[in-house]
Amino acid sequence: MNEHSRIAANETELLGAWKVKQDRVVADPNCERIEWLTSNHLLQLGADSSGWDELYRDPDDGRLWELTWPQSEMHGGGPPRLVLLSTDAARAKYGAVVDT
């Protein structure tokens, strides 16, 4: 992954998926991109009370992003989802960490 993996201004959601290849479950490119973004680019601000959902800020534009695993019935919560959050929605769920 590289600079081209950063989040474009028109993107509001990145949704990963798992695919079966040769009897193995593998992450799709969106999963890999989300992993790269949360490990190398986005700034982690905090987690919700469950400890599962995490809030990030994009240092390029200040937008807030929430990392979740919406397919909770799957092992490990399933593939990741990174979605743009408004400041108000982030503040309601994550509290004062939004303002840091």
Residue pairs with C-beta under 8 A, 6 or more apart in sequence:
1 32
1 33
1 36
1 40
5 33
5 36
5 37
5 41
6 37
6 41
6 58
6 60
7 14
7 37
7 58
7 60
7 63
7 65
9 61
11 84
12 83
12 84
13 81
13 82
13 83
13 84
14 30
14 33
14 34
14 37
14 81
14 82
14 83
15 30
15 79
15 81
16 27
16 28
16 30
16 31
16 34
16 79
16 80
16 81
17 27
17 28
17 30
17 31
17 79
18 25
18 26
18 27
18 28
18 31
18 74
18 78
18 79
19 25
19 26
19 28
20 26
27 35
27 79
28 79
30 79
31 79
31 80
34 67
34 80
34 81
34 82
35 80
37 56
37 82
38 44
38 54
38 56
38 67
38 82
41 58
41 59
42 56
42 57
42 58
42 59
42 65
43 56
43 57
43 58
43 59
44 54
44 55
44 56
45 55
45 56
45 57
45 64
45 94
45 97
45 98
45 100
46 54
46 55
46 94
46 95
46 97
47 53
47 54
47 55
47 94
48 54
48 55
48 93
48 94
52 68
52 69
52 77
53 66
53 67
53 68
53 93
54 66
54 67
55 64
55 65
55 66
55 67
55 85
55 90
55 93
55 94
55 97
55 98
56 64
56 65
56 66
56 67
56 82
57 63
57 64
57 65
58 64
58 65
63 84
64 84
64 85
64 86
64 87
64 90
64 98
65 82
65 83
65 84
65 85
66 82
66 83
66 85
66 90
66 93
67 80
67 81
67 82
68 77
68 80
68 81
68 83
69 76
69 77
69 78
69 79
69 80
69 81
70 77
70 78
70 81
71 77
71 78
71 79
72 78
85 93
87 98
90 98
91 98
91 99
